[in-house]
Amino acid sequence: MVDPTSDLGDDVDESTAPECATCGEKIVQSPTHRVTPWLDGGRVRHRHFCSDECRADWNEG
């Protein structure tokens, strides 16, 4: 698994890249990559998004 707090750099390929929680696209070297964390029953959870638009769509759903 890719560390969600680190930059997605050259060492990330499609096989290890996170997927966008909205559209399912692999996020590889995306300058618009966003990670949204939250607490759920005492656990920290997170979702990856390939763009602000996908993040907004997820928030509205």
C-alpha positions as CSV (number, residue, x, y, z in Angstrom):
1,M,0.0,0.0,0.0
2,V,1.1,3.5,-0.7
3,D,1.6,5.8,2.3
4,P,-1.4,8.3,2.0
5,T,0.7,11.0,3.6
6,S,3.5,10.9,1.1
7,D,3.8,12.4,-2.4
8,L,3.0,10.1,-5.3
9,G,6.3,10.3,-7.1
10,D,8.2,8.4,-9.8
11,D,8.4,5.2,-7.8
12,V,4.6,4.6,-7.9
13,D,3.3,2.6,-10.8
14,E,-0.2,1.6,-11.7
15,S,0.0,-1.7,-9.8
16,T,0.6,0.1,-6.5
17,A,-1.2,3.4,-7.1
18,P,-4.3,4.2,-5.2
19,E,-7.7,4.4,-7.0
20,C,-9.9,7.4,-7.0
21,A,-12.9,6.7,-4.6
22,T,-15.3,8.3,-7.1
23,C,-14.3,7.3,-10.6
24,G,-12.0,4.4,-9.9
25,E,-9.1,5.7,-12.0
26,K,-5.6,4.9,-10.8
27,I,-3.8,8.0,-9.4
28,V,-0.3,8.1,-10.8
29,Q,1.7,11.3,-10.7
30,S,-1.5,13.5,-10.5
31,P,-0.9,17.1,-9.5
32,T,-4.6,17.2,-8.4
33,H,-4.4,14.2,-6.1
34,R,-6.4,14.7,-2.9
35,V,-6.7,12.6,0.2
36,T,-9.6,13.1,2.6
37,P,-9.2,11.6,6.1
38,W,-11.8,11.2,8.9
39,L,-12.4,9.5,12.2
40,D,-14.7,6.5,12.2
41,G,-15.3,4.8,15.6
42,G,-11.8,5.7,16.8
43,R,-10.1,4.7,13.6
44,V,-8.6,7.0,11.0
45,R,-9.9,6.3,7.5
46,H,-9.1,8.0,4.2
47,R,-10.1,8.1,0.6
48,H,-8.0,9.1,-2.4
49,F,-9.4,11.4,-5.2
50,C,-7.9,12.2,-8.6
51,S,-9.3,15.7,-8.7
52,D,-11.3,18.3,-6.7
53,E,-14.3,17.5,-8.9
54,C,-14.2,13.8,-7.9
55,R,-13.8,14.8,-4.2
56,A,-16.8,17.2,-4.5
57,D,-18.9,14.4,-6.2
58,W,-18.0,12.0,-3.3
59,N,-19.0,14.6,-0.7
60,E,-22.4,15.1,-2.3
61,G,-23.1,11.4,-2.5
